Amino acid sequence: MEILIAKEARGKALKELEDEARRRGVRVGFAGASVLSRLVGGERHQGVVARVPAPTYADFSVLLAERSADAGYSWILALDGITDPQNFGALIRTAEGMGVRDLLVAKDRSVALTPSVVKASAGAASHVRVYRVTNLRRALVSLKECGHWVVGLDAGAGEAIGQRDYPAKLVVVLGNEGTGIRPIIREECDFIVFIPMSGQIASFNVGVSGAIFLYELLRQKQKKMGTGC
């Protein structure tokens, strides 16, 4: 890993960043602001850019082996056709914050683990494992064979998220921003739930919906363990 700071940049914050990086053994370099702009493809960089290894996808077979032997809480987030990098990054950030360490994405018709996604995750992408599978339905079937239940989130469902007591081993499926969960994936869901709303808007953004539902899972877990309410 290396941090590049713009030669023209000045300020206490950047100096503190440089000192902290050196303290942690991170290499620090300096370059012109135009060089930094080129490295980030024109994105805003505020005078500093970090060079880090490109993100990679985890091995799904390893996840299956682990989950087959896991008798405790095991939450997995499955994204069916998420195409917006900001939504993907936000969901990674939310998942990590709620204790979800494994995310499934379909290889086709879904956004990849791009630099924009990593940036939107605010660092959370370094603390989760993302599995890119060719056939999401088959992946769900495999996880069900390992003892997982599958729940889908859909605004048209007949049961609210707070009406169900969720099992410890659970895959949460979120659908495309516009069309929701595909019928072929919906067939693999053991139950479908919705988030109750009282306003004029029929549904939340998928990133917000994911955050609300994952928080409900965390709330229920803490209540069962006597660590929350």
N, C-alpha and C positions, 0 to 999 in steps of 0.2 A: 504494500500500500504506500502511496505517496500523496502528499498534499502540495499543490501548487498555489502560490499566492502571487497576485498581480504586483509587478514591480511598482506600479504607480499608487497602489493602495496604501493607505495610512489609517491608523486608528487603534484605539486601545483593544477593541474586540479581536481584531486580526492578530495583534501582538500576543494577546493571551492565548489565542488559538495556536499560534506558532510555538509558544513556550510549552503548552500542554502536549502538542504533538511530539516535540523533541523529548519531553519527559517520558512519554510512552514508547519512545523508540521508533516513531513514525518518521520516515524521510520527508524533509521539507525542501521544496525548491521554489524558484521565482521565475516568472515569465511575464511577458507583456500582456496587457488586458486583451489585446486582439487575439493572442494565442489561446487564451482561456476561452474566449468567445467561440473560437473555431472548434475547440475540444468539446464544448457542450452544445454544438450545433445551433448557436444563436440564442440559447436559453439564458435567462438571467442567472448570473453566478455570484454577484456581490463581492467580487474580488478574490474568490478562493474556489478551487476545484480539487476534488479528491480523485485520484486514480485508484480504482479497486478492481479485483478480479471480476470478470463477467459472471453474472448469476447462472447457475446451472440447475437442471431439473433432477429431482431425486428419483430413485429406482422404486417403482410401484411394488415390485415383488418383495422388496425389503419391508415395506409398510404392511403387506399382507402377512408376512411372517411374524412381525411384531404384534400386530393386532390379534392374530390367532392365539397368541400366548398371553395377551393382556386381559386380566379379569376386572380391572378398575375402570375409571372414567376414560373414555376414548371418544373425543369429538373430532370429526373431520368435516371440512367445508368443501362442498362440490359446486363448482360454478359451471352452469350450462349455457354457454354462449355469451359470456360477458365480453363486450367488444371495446369498451371505453377504458383507456389506461388509467384515468383518474379513479374510476370506480374500482378497478382491480386493485390498484395501490391502496385505496382507502379500506377495502375489504381485508387486505393482508394486514394492514395496521390494526384494524378492529379485531381480527381473529387473534393476532398475537396478544393484544391487550386483554382478551377474554380467556386466554389459556389454550387456544386452538393452535396446534403446531403443524398440522398437515392440511394442505389444500389440493384438491383435484381440479384440473382444467382439461377441457377437451382440446385435442390437437388442432381440429378444424373449426372454423367459424368462431374463434375465440382469440382475444388479444394475447400475445406472447409475453414472456417475462422480460420486458424491454427496459432500457434505462429510465424512461418516463414512468413506468410502473414502479420501479425501485425508488425513484425520487418521491413519488406520491405516497409511498408506504412509510416515509419518514424514518427509514432505518429498519423497519420491522421485517423487511424481506431477508435480512441477515439472520433472523431468528426463527424462521419457519421453513418448512420443506414443501416445495411445490412439485406436484406430479403431473406431467403432461401425458394423458392417455389417449390412445387412438380411438377407443370405443368407451365412452363414458358409461353407457348402460351396462356393458360387460363388467366394468370396474365396480359398479354399484352391486351387481349380483355377487361378485367375488367377496366384497366386504360383508354382504348379508350372510354369506356362507361362513364368515368368520365371527358371526354373532351380532353384527350391527343391525340396527333398525335405520330406516331412511325416512326422513321427513322433508316435505317440500313446502316452500312458502309461496302462497298464491292468494291474491286479493279476492278471488272468487270462491275460496274455500268456505266450508260451513262451520268450521270450528276455530275459535280464537286461540292464539298462542298460549294464553294463560289458563285455558281449560284442560290442558293435558299435562300429565306427569310424565316427563320424558325419561327414557331408559339411559343408563350410563354409557352404553356404546351406541353412538348415534352419528349418522351422516346427515348434514344439513344441506339441502339443495336449493340454490338460488338460480333463477332463470335470467334470460336475456332482458336487457333494459326495456325493450319494446314489446316483445312477444311472450315473455315469461318462460316457464319450463316447457320444453317440448313434450308432446304427448307420449313419445316413446320412453322418455325419462320419467314422466309422471306415473307411468304404469308400474315403475319399480319403487315408487314411494309407498311406504306402509300407511302413512297418513299425510294429509295436506292441511295446513293451518293458515290463518290470515292474521294480520295486525289490525285490531279495531281502530277506527278513526271516526271523528265526529264533525270534521269540517266538510268543505265542498269538494276537496280534491280526493280522488278515488284511491290513490296509492302513493307510497313514498318512493323516492329514488332507491335503487337496489342497494346502494351503499348504506343508506340510512336504515332500510329494512333489515339488512343483515346485522347491523349494529344492535338494533332493538331486539331481534330474536336471540342473538348470541348472549346478550345481557340477561334475557329471561332464563336461558340455560344456566348461566352462572348464578343467578339469583336462586334458582331451584336447588342447585348443587350446594351452595353455601347454607341454605336453609336445612337441607338434609344432614349436612355435616355439623350443624350447630354453630356456623361461623358467620351467619348473616341473617337477614330477616326477609 
